[in-house]
Amino acid sequence: MRLLEKLREFENQYIFVKWALGAEYGKLLTVGDDFIALAVIDVDTMEYRETLFIVSSLILEVSIGGSDVARIVAEVSSRMSLHD
């Protein structure tokens, strides 16, 4: 199974992505044919900073679970209002 096929199962979830030019925590927005769209989260303020489009051939590592990702999910969830 190809990486992008597997990542489609995790759209709209928080992940950690490491690629050739950097690494970021964020929300996986879209998985295209040869890229992913990631809404980057500033871990200090828990605000969305930017949206990155990362070419799949540059992706080295993707973490869907783990303590760091769980912390991001908990922080973002605690800042949501009832109307979000």
N, C-alpha and C positions, 0 to 999 in steps of 0.2 A: 504494500500500500504506500502510496506517495504521501509526503508530508502535507501537502495542501489538501488532499482528500481527507486526511485525519483531522486537520485543523478546522475544516468546515463544521465538524461536530461541536466545536467549542466557540463558535461565533457568539458575540455579546457576552463573553465571560472575561474575567480578569486573568492576565497571564504575565509572565516575564519572558522577554525575547532577547536573545543575544545574537548579534549578527556581525559581519565582518568589520563594520565601522562603529559599533557601539552596543549598548544594552539598555533596555528600558522596561519599566512596569507600565501596563496599560490595559485597556479594554480592546479586545479583538473585534473590530467593527465588521470587516468584510474580508473574505478570502476569494481572490480572483483566480484567473487561470495561471498567472505567473507572479503574483504579488499578494501581500496582505496589507490591510489598512489597520493601523494601531492608533487609538486615541491615548496619547502618552499622559500619565499622571505624575505630577510633581509630588514626590513622596513626603516633602516637608509640609506642603499646604493642602495636599489631597485635592488639588484642582487640576482640571484638564489643561495641559499646556499647549499641545499641538497635535496634529494628526500626521502620522508618518505612513508613507507607502514604501514597503520594503520588498525588494525583489527576492523571490523565494530562493534563488541560488546563493544568496548571501547569508541566509539564516543558518546559524550554527547550533543553536539550542533554543528550545521552548519549554518553559516550566508552567504547567497548568495548576499544580497544587503545591503544597509545601507551606511552611510557616510564614515566609515572607509574603507570598501571594495571599494567604489567609489574613494576614495583618492588613494588607491593602483593602481587601474586601470588607473587613470589619470597620475600618476607618471610613471608607466611602459610605457604607450602610448607615453608620451612626450619624452622618451629616445630612442624610436625606430627610426631607420633610414628608409629611403624610401625603402631600399633593404631587410629589415627584413620580 
